[in-house]
Amino acid sequence: MRFLWPLLVVTVFYLVPQVIVAQGSDNFEENDFAEFEDFEEDEFVGDEQAPTGQQPSAAAGNAEGGDRRQPGNLPPSNAQYRQQEINEDFIEIEEDQDEDDAIVESEDNEFEHFQDEEEFEGFSNTIGDQDELRPGEAVGKQAEPKLTIPKVPIHFRTHWDSYWMEMLMLAGLMAYFANYLIGNKKNSAIANQWLTIHRTLLEDNFVLVGDDGKKETEGSTFSFNKESESVYTLWCSGRTCCEGMLVELKMIKRQDLVSLIAGIMKPVQDQLHIKVELSPDSVDNFVFCIATRKQATKMFKELNDLSKYCCLVSKAEDKYGVPGFALLSEIPEASASVLDGRVVAALNKFSHLIDYIHISDQYSGPIQQEDPNQLKRPEVKRILHCGFNVPVKGDLEEMKPLLILVFYLMDRLRRFKLSKEGKAKSDKNRATVEEEFMKNTHQARAEAAALRREEKRKAEKEKMLAEEDPEKQRRWEKKEQKRQLKKQAPKMKQLSIKAL
């Protein structure tokens, strides 16, 4: 027995540290899941029934005895169940992480903004925050916003009275297109009718009738050129004392319904304009115009030659016997020669058809705005312009004598010659106009001449700088210096004094 005591003491000292280390390792493992321990133990105790032969008070006593429950104190079956739950928790955590990493956006994610609380006004976190609960939903369940889309009934109109505006617009469009076709056809018919009536007269006076200068075919075409739906032109050439004649038929825009309605407020007529380009030697230098009062005032304001060379003749109706007409003339001698008995008879007979007769050797078109940079006078032509009104009833046979009057004036101008006094007055008027033009453009011409001189000196200087001979450059520099000194020297006048 004496020898057994020391052996027992040594065995106790050897086993006690191992037991302590084992308990410490168990406590460490249990503490890793301390936050889940109470919840899982309570759930386990609630679900598991107490073993047979063990009272509930004993289980309560064990619960009151200490908060920490070690796995070693549980039954073997409970410890295995505990370890299995821990392993399953780890597996579930790993699976959740894998699922989070492999999220694939589906079509439902496109409408996630409908679940956003900040997307809509009045959206509540829980249905308990709303004023009223929807039946069948639990309090605290997240609520979606209630979007109410009203049902708007489709109203079908079954009465034609409801479409009166559309019907009115369609009727207006149909009327416009119908008027376009009818008006276009009527204008074309008037042009063809005039050409048919006057074709023989044109063929007798001109070699070429109906040439526009673009067609490759040679000879006359005997047809109008359609410039627009209401403007037709006819070019004739091949006659003495003229370069050519342009017949321009300007008609009412019958194809335009708006123009027809405007014509009711301000009536207009179809007009025939004949423009003859006279040869340079076929007419003397004078400007003459006879027209209705209204047209004479308009032409005097708009045309350059009439405003510069002509003046209004007073009492022309009594003096020349042309009632209803105003006379613009440069030389009275030319007016008396043009307005002979035959012309005056035509003016009186066809006063309702004749609009104006304009003869000029200085025709340059309408008045241009004064341009100080314009250094040359506009080009002038010798012309005979006549304007006639087309009869309202459409009787184009009545216009045939007017074309004969144009041919008579062409021959009359070729035979007429001014006297010496008339020529002197005509030349003086043209010299006065030329002097006035030169005076108005003097400053511009001086500036242009100075610019030309400067460009000439610059070109000469560049040429001398490119010259390789230094002697030539020296002589040019000396010449330039003399020119500059002479330019800067004061100008002096030399006076001659006679001896007494």
C-alpha positions as CSV (number, residue, x, y, z in Angstrom):
1,M,0.0,0.0,0.0
2,R,2.9,2.3,0.7
3,F,4.1,1.9,-2.9
4,L,0.6,2.3,-4.4
5,W,0.0,5.8,-3.1
6,P,2.9,7.4,-5.0
7,L,1.9,5.6,-8.1
8,L,-1.7,6.8,-7.8
9,V,-0.6,10.4,-7.3
10,V,1.6,10.3,-10.4
11,T,-1.3,8.8,-12.4
12,V,-3.7,11.7,-11.2
13,F,-1.1,14.4,-12.1
14,Y,-0.7,12.8,-15.6
15,L,-4.5,12.4,-16.4
16,V,-5.8,15.8,-15.0
17,P,-4.0,18.0,-17.6
18,Q,-5.2,15.8,-20.5
19,V,-8.8,16.1,-19.2
20,I,-8.5,19.9,-18.9
21,V,-7.1,20.2,-22.4
22,A,-9.9,18.0,-23.9
23,Q,-12.6,20.1,-22.1
24,G,-11.0,23.4,-23.3
25,S,-11.0,22.2,-27.0
26,D,-14.7,21.2,-26.7
27,N,-15.5,24.6,-25.2
28,F,-13.6,26.3,-28.1
29,E,-15.6,24.4,-30.7
30,E,-18.8,25.2,-29.0
31,N,-18.1,28.9,-28.7
32,D,-17.8,29.3,-32.5
33,F,-21.5,28.7,-32.8
34,A,-22.5,30.4,-29.5
35,E,-24.8,32.9,-31.3
36,F,-26.7,30.0,-32.9
37,E,-26.7,27.8,-29.8
38,D,-29.5,29.3,-27.8
39,F,-31.9,29.4,-30.8
40,E,-31.1,25.9,-32.0
41,E,-31.3,24.4,-28.5
42,D,-34.7,26.0,-27.8
43,E,-36.0,24.8,-31.1
44,F,-34.6,21.4,-30.5
45,V,-36.0,21.2,-27.0
46,G,-39.4,22.4,-28.3
47,D,-39.5,19.8,-31.2
48,E,-37.9,16.8,-29.4
49,Q,-40.0,15.1,-26.8
50,A,-38.3,14.3,-23.5
51,P,-37.0,10.7,-23.1
52,T,-39.1,8.2,-21.3
53,G,-38.6,8.2,-17.6
54,Q,-37.5,11.8,-17.5
55,Q,-39.7,14.6,-16.1
56,P,-40.1,18.0,-17.6
57,S,-39.0,19.5,-14.4
58,A,-35.7,17.8,-14.8
59,A,-35.3,19.4,-18.2
60,A,-36.2,22.8,-16.7
61,G,-33.8,22.2,-13.9
62,N,-31.1,21.5,-16.3
63,A,-31.9,24.7,-18.2
64,E,-31.8,26.8,-15.0
65,G,-28.6,25.1,-13.9
66,G,-26.5,26.8,-16.5
67,D,-26.7,28.7,-19.8
68,R,-23.9,26.7,-21.4
69,R,-24.7,23.3,-22.6
70,Q,-21.8,21.1,-23.7
71,P,-22.2,18.5,-26.3
72,G,-20.8,16.0,-23.9
73,N,-23.8,16.4,-21.6
74,L,-26.3,15.6,-24.5
75,P,-27.4,12.1,-25.4
76,P,-25.3,10.5,-28.2
77,S,-28.2,10.7,-30.7
78,N,-28.7,14.4,-30.0
79,A,-24.9,15.1,-30.5
80,Q,-25.0,13.4,-33.8
81,Y,-28.1,15.4,-34.8
82,R,-26.3,18.6,-33.7
83,Q,-23.2,17.8,-35.8
84,Q,-25.4,17.0,-38.8
85,E,-27.2,20.4,-38.5
86,I,-23.9,22.3,-38.4
87,N,-22.7,20.5,-41.5
88,E,-26.0,21.3,-43.3
89,D,-25.7,25.0,-42.4
90,F,-22.3,25.2,-43.9
91,I,-23.5,23.5,-47.1
92,E,-26.5,25.9,-47.3
93,I,-24.2,28.9,-46.9
94,E,-21.9,27.7,-49.7
95,E,-24.9,27.0,-52.0
96,D,-26.4,30.5,-51.3
97,Q,-23.0,32.1,-52.2
98,D,-22.8,30.1,-55.4
99,E,-26.4,31.2,-56.3
100,D,-25.6,34.8,-55.6
101,D,-22.5,34.6,-57.9
102,A,-24.5,33.0,-60.7
103,I,-27.5,35.3,-60.8
104,V,-28.9,35.6,-64.4
105,E,-31.1,38.6,-65.1
106,S,-34.4,37.4,-66.4
107,E,-37.2,39.3,-68.2
108,D,-38.9,39.9,-64.8
109,N,-36.0,42.1,-63.8
110,E,-37.1,44.7,-66.4
111,F,-40.0,45.7,-64.2
112,E,-38.1,45.9,-60.9
113,H,-38.6,49.7,-60.9
114,F,-42.3,49.0,-60.1
115,Q,-41.2,47.7,-56.8
116,D,-39.1,50.7,-56.0
117,E,-40.6,52.8,-53.2
118,E,-39.1,56.1,-54.5
119,E,-40.4,55.6,-58.0
120,F,-44.0,56.4,-57.1
121,E,-45.6,59.0,-54.9
122,G,-47.7,57.5,-52.0
123,F,-45.9,54.1,-52.1
124,S,-45.9,52.6,-48.6
125,N,-43.5,50.0,-47.2
126,T,-46.2,47.9,-45.6
127,I,-49.8,47.7,-46.2
128,G,-50.3,48.6,-42.6
129,D,-49.1,52.2,-43.4
130,Q,-52.0,52.7,-45.8
131,D,-55.2,54.1,-44.8
132,E,-57.3,51.1,-45.8
133,L,-56.3,47.4,-46.0
134,R,-57.2,45.4,-49.0
135,P,-59.2,42.4,-48.1
136,G,-57.3,39.1,-48.0
137,E,-53.9,40.6,-47.2
138,A,-52.0,40.3,-44.0
139,V,-50.8,43.4,-42.1
140,G,-47.1,43.9,-42.6
141,K,-46.9,42.4,-46.1
142,Q,-45.1,44.6,-48.5
143,A,-47.7,46.3,-50.7
144,E,-47.4,47.3,-54.4
145,P,-48.8,50.7,-55.6
146,K,-52.3,50.4,-57.0
147,L,-52.2,51.9,-60.5
148,T,-55.6,52.6,-61.8
149,I,-55.9,52.8,-65.6
150,P,-59.2,54.3,-66.7
151,K,-61.0,52.7,-69.5
152,V,-61.6,55.3,-72.2
153,P,-64.5,54.2,-74.4
154,I,-63.8,54.4,-78.2
155,H,-66.3,56.8,-79.7
156,F,-67.4,55.9,-83.2
157,R,-69.1,58.6,-85.2
158,T,-71.9,57.2,-87.2
159,H,-73.3,60.4,-88.7
160,W,-71.9,62.2,-91.8
161,D,-72.6,65.5,-90.2
162,S,-69.6,65.0,-87.9
163,Y,-67.3,65.1,-90.9
164,W,-68.4,68.4,-92.4
165,M,-64.9,69.9,-92.1
166,E,-63.2,67.0,-93.9
167,M,-65.8,67.0,-96.6
168,L,-65.4,70.7,-97.1
169,M,-61.6,70.3,-97.5
170,L,-62.1,67.5,-100.0
171,A,-64.6,69.5,-101.9
172,G,-62.1,72.5,-102.0
173,L,-59.3,70.3,-103.3
174,M,-61.4,68.7,-105.9
175,A,-62.6,72.2,-107.1
176,Y,-59.0,73.4,-107.2
177,F,-57.8,70.5,-109.3
178,A,-60.8,70.7,-111.6
179,N,-60.2,74.4,-112.1
180,Y,-56.5,73.7,-112.8
181,L,-57.3,71.3,-115.6
182,I,-60.0,73.5,-117.1
183,G,-58.0,76.8,-116.8
184,N,-54.9,75.2,-118.3
185,K,-56.9,73.9,-121.2
186,K,-58.5,77.2,-121.8
187,N,-55.2,79.2,-121.8
188,S,-53.8,76.7,-124.3
189,A,-56.8,77.0,-126.5
190,I,-56.5,80.9,-126.6
191,A,-52.8,80.7,-127.5
192,N,-53.5,78.2,-130.3
193,Q,-56.4,80.2,-131.6
194,W,-54.4,83.4,-131.8
195,L,-51.6,81.6,-133.7
196,T,-54.1,80.1,-136.1
197,I,-55.6,83.5,-136.9
198,H,-52.3,85.3,-137.4
199,R,-50.2,82.5,-138.9
200,T,-50.6,83.7,-142.5
201,L,-49.7,87.3,-141.6
202,L,-46.6,86.1,-139.7
203,E,-45.5,83.8,-142.6
204,D,-45.7,86.7,-145.0
205,N,-43.5,89.0,-143.0
206,F,-40.9,86.6,-141.4
207,V,-38.8,83.8,-142.7
208,L,-38.7,81.9,-139.4
209,V,-41.7,81.6,-137.2
210,G,-41.6,79.7,-133.9
211,D,-37.9,79.1,-133.3
212,D,-36.7,79.1,-129.7
213,G,-33.0,78.6,-130.5
214,K,-32.9,75.3,-128.6
215,K,-34.5,72.9,-131.1
216,E,-32.2,71.1,-133.5
217,T,-34.7,71.1,-136.3
218,E,-34.3,73.8,-138.9
219,G,-37.2,75.9,-140.2
220,S,-40.4,77.2,-138.6
221,T,-42.2,75.2,-135.9
222,F,-45.4,77.4,-136.0
223,S,-46.0,76.8,-132.3
224,F,-45.8,78.7,-129.0
225,N,-43.3,77.9,-126.4
226,K,-45.0,77.3,-123.1
227,E,-43.0,79.2,-120.5
228,S,-45.7,78.5,-117.8
229,E,-49.3,77.7,-117.5
230,S,-50.3,81.3,-118.4
231,V,-47.3,82.6,-120.4
232,Y,-46.7,81.6,-124.1
233,T,-43.9,83.0,-126.3
234,L,-43.3,83.0,-130.0
235,W,-40.0,84.1,-131.7
236,C,-40.0,85.3,-135.2
237,S,-37.0,86.5,-137.3
238,G,-36.0,87.1,-140.9
239,R,-37.3,90.5,-141.8
240,T,-35.8,93.8,-142.9
241,C,-35.1,96.7,-140.4
242,C,-35.4,94.4,-137.4
243,E,-33.3,91.7,-135.7
244,G,-36.3,89.7,-134.6
245,M,-39.7,89.9,-132.9
246,L,-40.9,88.3,-129.7
247,V,-44.6,87.7,-129.2
248,E,-45.5,87.1,-125.6
249,L,-49.0,86.1,-124.6
250,K,-49.6,86.8,-120.9
251,M,-52.9,85.5,-119.8
252,I,-54.9,85.3,-116.6
253,K,-53.8,82.5,-114.3
254,R,-56.9,80.5,-114.9
255,Q,-55.3,77.4,-113.6
256,D,-55.0,79.0,-110.1
257,L,-58.3,79.2,-108.2
258,V,-56.9,81.8,-105.8
259,S,-55.9,84.1,-108.6
260,L,-59.3,83.9,-110.1
261,I,-60.9,84.8,-106.7
262,A,-58.4,87.7,-106.4
263,G,-59.4,88.8,-110.0
264,I,-62.9,89.3,-108.8
265,M,-61.7,92.0,-106.4
266,K,-59.2,93.5,-108.9
267,P,-60.1,92.6,-112.5
268,V,-57.3,91.9,-115.0
269,Q,-57.2,91.1,-118.7
270,D,-55.2,88.8,-121.0
271,Q,-52.4,90.8,-122.7
272,L,-50.3,90.5,-125.8
273,H,-46.8,92.0,-125.7
274,I,-44.9,92.4,-128.9
275,K,-41.2,93.3,-128.6
276,V,-39.3,94.2,-131.8
277,E,-35.5,94.6,-131.8
278,L,-34.8,97.2,-134.4
279,S,-31.6,97.4,-136.5
280,P,-29.1,100.1,-135.5
281,D,-29.5,102.0,-138.8
282,S,-33.3,101.6,-139.1
283,V,-34.3,104.4,-136.6
284,D,-33.0,107.8,-135.6
285,N,-32.2,108.7,-132.0
286,F,-35.3,109.6,-130.1
287,V,-37.6,108.3,-127.3
288,F,-41.3,108.2,-127.7
289,C,-44.2,106.6,-125.8
290,I,-48.0,106.8,-126.0
291,A,-50.1,104.9,-123.5
292,T,-53.1,105.1,-121.4
293,R,-52.8,107.5,-118.5
294,K,-52.4,104.9,-115.8
295,Q,-49.9,102.9,-117.8
296,A,-48.0,106.0,-118.9
297,T,-47.5,107.0,-115.2
298,K,-46.3,103.5,-114.3
299,M,-43.9,103.3,-117.2
300,F,-42.4,106.8,-116.6
301,K,-41.6,105.7,-113.0
302,E,-40.2,102.3,-113.9
303,L,-38.3,102.6,-117.2
304,N,-34.9,104.2,-117.3
305,D,-35.0,105.8,-120.8
306,L,-38.5,107.4,-120.3
307,S,-37.5,108.9,-117.0
308,K,-34.3,110.5,-118.3
309,Y,-35.1,111.6,-121.8
310,C,-38.9,112.2,-122.0
311,C,-41.3,114.6,-120.5
312,L,-45.1,114.6,-120.4
313,V,-46.7,116.5,-123.3
314,S,-49.5,118.7,-122.1
315,K,-52.8,118.7,-123.9
316,A,-51.8,115.8,-126.1
317,E,-55.4,114.8,-126.6
318,D,-56.3,118.1,-128.3
319,K,-53.0,118.5,-130.1
320,Y,-52.8,115.1,-131.7
321,G,-56.4,113.9,-131.5
322,V,-55.8,110.9,-129.2
323,P,-58.4,111.0,-126.4
324,G,-57.8,108.8,-123.4
325,F,-54.0,108.6,-124.0
326,A,-51.0,110.3,-122.5
327,L,-47.9,111.2,-124.5
328,L,-44.3,111.0,-123.3
329,S,-41.9,112.5,-125.9
330,E,-38.3,113.7,-126.2
331,I,-38.6,115.5,-129.6
332,P,-41.9,117.0,-130.8
333,E,-40.8,116.5,-134.4
334,A,-40.6,112.7,-133.9
335,S,-44.0,112.6,-132.1
336,A,-45.7,114.4,-135.0
337,S,-44.1,112.0,-137.5
338,V,-45.1,108.8,-135.7
339,L,-48.6,110.0,-134.9
340,D,-49.8,110.3,-138.5
341,G,-53.4,109.9,-139.7
342,R,-53.3,106.1,-139.9
343,V,-51.8,105.6,-136.4
344,V,-54.2,108.1,-134.9
345,A,-57.2,106.3,-136.5
346,A,-56.0,103.0,-135.1
347,L,-55.6,104.5,-131.7
348,N,-59.1,105.9,-131.7
349,K,-60.7,102.7,-133.2
350,F,-58.9,100.2,-130.9
351,S,-58.5,102.4,-127.8
352,H,-60.0,99.6,-125.7
353,L,-57.3,97.2,-126.9
354,I,-54.2,99.3,-127.2
355,D,-52.3,99.7,-123.9
356,Y,-49.0,101.4,-125.0
357,I,-46.6,101.9,-127.9
358,H,-43.0,102.5,-126.9
359,I,-40.2,103.5,-129.3
360,S,-36.7,104.1,-128.0
361,D,-33.0,104.0,-129.0
362,Q,-31.8,104.1,-125.4
363,Y,-33.8,101.2,-123.9
364,S,-32.0,99.6,-121.0
365,G,-34.9,98.1,-119.0
366,P,-36.2,99.2,-115.6
367,I,-34.5,101.7,-113.4
368,Q,-31.5,100.2,-111.6
369,Q,-30.4,101.3,-108.1
370,E,-27.4,103.6,-108.2
371,D,-24.3,101.5,-107.7
372,P,-21.1,103.6,-107.1
373,N,-19.0,100.6,-108.3
374,Q,-20.7,100.6,-111.7
375,L,-18.2,102.2,-114.1
376,K,-20.0,101.6,-117.4
377,R,-23.4,102.5,-118.6
378,P,-25.9,99.7,-119.1
379,E,-26.2,98.3,-122.6
380,V,-28.9,100.0,-124.6
381,K,-31.1,98.7,-127.5
382,R,-33.3,100.1,-130.2
383,I,-36.7,98.7,-129.6
384,L,-40.4,99.0,-130.6
385,H,-42.6,97.6,-127.8
386,C,-46.4,97.4,-128.1
387,G,-48.9,96.2,-125.5
388,F,-52.4,95.1,-126.4
389,N,-55.3,93.9,-124.4
390,V,-57.0,90.6,-125.5
391,P,-60.8,91.0,-126.0
392,V,-62.8,89.9,-123.1
393,K,-65.3,87.9,-125.2
394,G,-62.4,86.0,-126.9
395,D,-62.9,87.5,-130.4
396,L,-59.2,87.2,-131.5
397,E,-60.0,88.3,-135.1
398,E,-60.3,91.8,-133.7
399,M,-56.6,91.8,-132.9
400,K,-55.4,91.2,-136.4
401,P,-55.3,94.9,-137.3
402,L,-53.1,95.5,-134.3
403,L,-50.4,93.2,-135.7
404,I,-50.7,95.0,-139.0
405,L,-50.2,98.3,-137.1
406,V,-46.9,96.9,-135.7
407,F,-45.6,96.2,-139.1
408,Y,-46.6,99.6,-140.3
409,L,-44.7,101.3,-137.5
410,M,-41.6,99.3,-138.3
411,D,-41.7,100.5,-141.9
412,R,-42.6,104.0,-140.8
413,L,-39.6,104.3,-138.4
414,R,-37.2,103.0,-141.1
415,R,-38.3,105.8,-143.5
416,F,-38.4,108.6,-140.9
417,K,-35.3,110.9,-140.5
418,L,-34.8,113.7,-138.0
419,S,-34.0,117.3,-139.1
420,K,-30.7,118.9,-138.2
421,E,-32.3,120.7,-135.2
422,G,-33.9,117.5,-134.0
423,K,-30.6,115.6,-134.3
424,A,-28.7,118.3,-132.5
425,K,-31.2,118.3,-129.7
426,S,-31.1,114.5,-129.5
427,D,-27.3,114.5,-129.3
428,K,-27.3,117.2,-126.7
429,N,-29.7,115.2,-124.5
430,R,-27.5,112.1,-124.8
431,A,-24.4,114.0,-124.0
432,T,-26.0,115.5,-120.9
433,V,-27.0,112.1,-119.7
434,E,-23.5,110.8,-120.3
435,E,-21.9,113.7,-118.5
436,E,-24.2,113.2,-115.5
437,F,-23.3,109.5,-115.4
438,M,-19.6,110.3,-115.5
439,K,-20.0,112.8,-112.8
440,N,-21.8,110.4,-110.5
441,T,-19.1,107.7,-111.1
442,H,-16.1,110.0,-111.1
443,Q,-15.0,109.0,-107.6
444,A,-15.4,105.3,-108.3
445,R,-13.5,105.6,-111.6
446,A,-10.7,107.5,-109.8
447,E,-10.4,104.8,-107.2
448,A,-10.4,102.1,-109.8
449,A,-7.6,103.9,-111.8
450,A,-5.5,104.3,-108.6
451,L,-5.9,100.7,-107.9
452,R,-4.8,99.7,-111.4
453,R,-1.7,101.9,-111.1
454,E,-0.8,100.4,-107.7
455,E,-1.2,96.9,-109.1
456,K,1.0,97.9,-112.0
457,R,3.8,99.2,-109.7
458,K,3.6,96.2,-107.5
459,A,4.0,93.9,-110.5
460,E,6.9,95.9,-111.8
461,K,8.6,95.8,-108.4
462,E,8.2,92.0,-108.1
463,K,9.7,91.7,-111.6
464,M,12.8,93.8,-110.7
465,L,13.3,91.9,-107.4
466,A,13.4,88.7,-109.4
467,E,16.0,90.3,-111.8
468,E,19.5,88.9,-111.2
469,D,21.3,92.0,-112.7
470,P,22.1,94.3,-109.7
471,E,22.7,97.2,-112.1
472,K,19.1,97.1,-113.4
473,Q,17.8,97.0,-109.8
474,R,19.9,100.1,-108.9
475,R,18.6,102.1,-111.9
476,W,15.0,101.1,-111.1
477,E,15.5,102.2,-107.4
478,K,17.0,105.6,-108.5
479,K,14.0,106.1,-110.9
480,E,11.6,105.2,-108.1
481,Q,13.2,107.7,-105.7
482,K,13.0,110.5,-108.3
483,R,9.3,109.8,-108.8
484,Q,8.6,109.8,-105.1
485,L,10.5,113.2,-104.7
486,K,8.6,114.7,-107.6
487,K,5.3,113.5,-106.1
488,Q,6.1,115.0,-102.7
489,A,7.4,118.4,-104.0
490,P,5.0,121.3,-103.8
491,K,3.2,122.3,-107.0
492,M,4.2,125.7,-108.3
493,K,2.7,127.7,-111.2
494,Q,4.8,129.6,-113.7
495,L,3.6,133.1,-114.4
496,S,4.7,135.2,-117.3
497,I,5.0,139.0,-116.8
498,K,4.9,141.3,-119.8
499,A,7.2,144.3,-119.9
500,L,5.7,147.7,-119.9
